[in-house]
């Protein structure tokens, strides 16, 4: 993943430039001090940790696409099944085309959950920033573990995915705990 480093360096250089030359350094420092005083730095880093999982998922998908030779904009490789009187179309599930289709589906599975992951992460992270960071890293790692298994075989997808669901449920538990405690204090 060395090719990712220049982008990270440029984005940090941009942020530093905005901070240094944007004329708002004092306001920015005040806001960052609020984050620090509330221990929210981990929450901010959590967002980048989940994004890193998406980058690796994209690389895994790209490798499967390359092996399959499924050119853009094709998102799946299909095959005709059934008999001649009642044919139907299925996604190919064998060989490199099957691996590509499963990689594509694994990325889509992540996409289907991204809104709830980020919302839960932000709510949990406001109260439990470091624990949320750990959960965000674990969620990303276990989703990638599930994706790696899924690329190999449809039967091998659930190990990492079940762990990622458990980690998500832990974050959701932190949200519910904080919400109930806040209601009790009202």
ChimeraX attribute file (.defattr): number of C-alpha atoms within 10 A of each C-alpha:
attribute: neighborCount
match mode: 1-to-1
recipient: residues
	/A:1	7
	/A:2	5
	/A:3	7
	/A:4	10
	/A:5	10
	/A:6	10
	/A:7	10
	/A:8	11
	/A:9	11
	/A:10	11
	/A:11	12
	/A:12	12
	/A:13	12
	/A:14	12
	/A:15	13
	/A:16	12
	/A:17	11
	/A:18	14
	/A:19	16
	/A:20	12
	/A:21	10
	/A:22	11
	/A:23	10
	/A:24	12
	/A:25	13
	/A:26	10
	/A:27	11
	/A:28	15
	/A:29	12
	/A:30	12
	/A:31	12
	/A:32	14
	/A:33	14
	/A:34	13
	/A:35	16
	/A:36	12
	/A:37	10
	/A:38	13
	/A:39	16
	/A:40	21
	/A:41	19
	/A:42	19
	/A:43	26
	/A:44	16
	/A:45	17
	/A:46	25
	/A:47	18
	/A:48	14
	/A:49	21
	/A:50	22
	/A:51	15
	/A:52	16
	/A:53	21
	/A:54	19
	/A:55	14
	/A:56	15
	/A:57	23
	/A:58	15
	/A:59	13
	/A:60	21
	/A:61	24
	/A:62	15
	/A:63	15
	/A:64	22
	/A:65	23
	/A:66	14
	/A:67	14
	/A:68	18
	/A:69	14
	/A:70	17
	/A:71	11
	/A:72	8
	/A:73	6
	/A:74	9
	/A:75	13
	/A:76	21
	/A:77	18
	/A:78	14
	/A:79	10
	/A:80	12
	/A:81	13
	/A:82	10
	/A:83	8
	/A:84	8
	/A:85	6
	/A:86	7
	/A:87	10
	/A:88	11
	/A:89	10
	/A:90	13
	/A:91	15
	/A:92	19
	/A:93	17
	/A:94	12
	/A:95	11
	/A:96	20
	/A:97	22
	/A:98	22
	/A:99	25
	/A:100	30
	/A:101	25
	/A:102	27
	/A:103	27
	/A:104	22
	/A:105	18
	/A:106	25
	/A:107	18
	/A:108	12
	/A:109	14
	/A:110	19
	/A:111	12
	/A:112	11
	/A:113	10
	/A:114	14
	/A:115	11
	/A:116	12
	/A:117	19
	/A:118	16
	/A:119	13
	/A:120	20
	/A:121	27
	/A:122	20
	/A:123	20
	/A:124	26
	/A:125	27
	/A:126	20
	/A:127	19
	/A:128	21
	/A:129	23
	/A:130	19
	/A:131	18
	/A:132	28
	/A:133	26
	/A:134	16
	/A:135	24
	/A:136	29
	/A:137	22
	/A:138	19
	/A:139	25
	/A:140	23
	/A:141	21
	/A:142	23
	/A:143	28
	/A:144	24
	/A:145	20
	/A:146	21
	/A:147	30
	/A:148	21
	/A:149	21
	/A:150	23
	/A:151	24
	/A:152	18
	/A:153	15
	/A:154	14
	/A:155	10
	/A:156	16
	/A:157	21
	/A:158	17
	/A:159	16
	/A:160	22
	/A:161	24
	/A:162	14
	/A:163	18
	/A:164	23
	/A:165	14
	/A:166	15
	/A:167	21
	/A:168	21
	/A:169	14
	/A:170	16
	/A:171	27
	/A:172	19
	/A:173	14
	/A:174	21
	/A:175	22
	/A:176	15
	/A:177	13
	/A:178	17
	/A:179	15
	/A:180	11
	/A:181	11
	/A:182	10
	/A:183	8
	/A:184	8
	/A:185	7
	/A:186	5
